[in-house]
Amino acid sequence: MKNIATTRFGNLEIDEAEIIRFPDGIPGFLEEKEFVMIPLGENEPFVFLQSLKEGDLAFLLTNPFLFFKDYEFVLPDEILAMLEIKESTDFATYSILSIPDKNIKNMTANLVAPLIINLNTKQACQVVLEKTVYTTRHRLFQEESAERGR
């Protein structure tokens, strides 16, 4: 077991088997290599990816396929090999979320750079998709039309 002090969640006792390792770090956070997932709540589509090194660093994530039914991409062979992924059931895909102006209605997902986590080995990386139509700011929730009902 490993103990960590976090800003959001207080002191946590983490089972070593639950540690997700990013051997190359995450772009912009290359020194951050170990994380743990903390669910936002039961039956919630959101989780936090909490750094084990920096207690105040946690990314809000979601499974992008829950919000973007047409989302698709092909993982490069070198990523599949690096993460030892052999089957589509070996891994999970997450998108990092942003909440502009702390307004949840404006929450966006980064679909250009999904996080890929091998569910068996807990090895992970952030893949930057090339030649894609996706952006770093896809809105999770559609704007309600002010014209509705007219």
N, C-alpha and C positions, 0 to 999 in steps of 0.2 A: 504494500500500500504506500501511496505517496501523498503527503499533505501539501496543500497549496492554499495561500491566502489570496482571495479575489476581492475586487471592489464591489461587484454586483451580487455575489453569492456567499460572501463571507468565507470562512475556512471550509475547505472541502477535503475529504479523504478519497483519493482516487485509486481504483484498482489498476495495477500496471497493465492488465490485459485490455483495459478500455482506452489506453493512450493511443491517439492517432498521431502518426509520425510523418512529417513532411521533410524528407531528407534534404531537399533543396530550399526549404522555407517556402514562404508565400511571397510573390512579387510585392515589393514595398516593405516586407517584413522578413527579410532573408535570414535573420538570426532566430526567428521563431520557428522551432521545429517540432515541438510537442504540444498537443492540444487534447482537450477532452470535450465531448459533446454533452450539453446540458439542455434537456427539453424545456421549452418555455412553459409548458403545462401539459396535462394529460389530454390526449386527442387534439393537440394543437399542431398546425402544420409548420411551426417554427421551432428552431433549436439554436442555442448559442454554441459557438466553437470557441471555447475558453483556452487561452494560452496558459501553459503550465509555468512559463518563465516570467511573464509580466501579468500580474494580477489585475491590472486595469485594461487588458486587451482581450476583447471578446467580439467576435463577428456574429451578427444575426444571419441565419441561413434558412433556406427552405428548399424542398424538392421542387425544382422548376416545372416538372411535368404536372404538378397539381394545379398550376396557374396558367401554363402555356401548353395546351394540348398538342400543338403542332411543332413544338420545340424538337429539333433533331440535329445531330451532328455525328461525325464518325471520329472515334478516338484513333490517333496515329499509332501505328504498330510499335513505335519505340515507347510510347506511354503504356500500352498493353504489356509489353515485355518488362519495362521497369517496375510496374506495379504487380507483375505476375498475375495478370487477369487472363483467364482462359475461357470463361463463360460470362454471359451478360448478367447472370445472377451473382457474380463474384463481387460486384461493385455497386456503390450508390453515387448518385450525382446530386450536388447541392449548388445553389447560387448564393452569392453574398448579397445581402440586402442593404439598401440605404434608406434612411428616413429623412428626406429634406425638411428643413425647418421643424423637425420633431413632429411632423404631421403625418400620422399613419396612413391617411387617405392618399398621400403622395408617395408611398413606399415604392421603391423600384428594385429590380433584380438585375444583376450583372449576368447577362446571358452569353457574353463574349468569352468569359473566363470561368467556366464551371470548375468546382472542386470535385475531384474523383477520388473516392476512398475505397480501397480493397477491403471488403467486409471481413475477410478471413485473416489477412495479415495486419490490418490497420495501417498499411502504408498508403500515403496519399500524395496528391500534387494538384496544383492549379494549372489547368490547361488553357492556353490562350488560343482560341480558334482563329484560323486565318481564312481570309476570303469568305467572310460570313455576312449575312444580312443583319445579324444581331448587334445590339449595342450594350453599353454598360448600364443603361437606364431604361429598362422596360417596366412600365407601370404594372403593379400587381392588381390594382383595383381600377376598373374603368370609371372615368368621370361620369357622374350623374348629369344628365342633360338638363340644363336650365329651361330648355324648350319643351320638356316632357309635359304632356297634357294640353298642349296648345293646338 
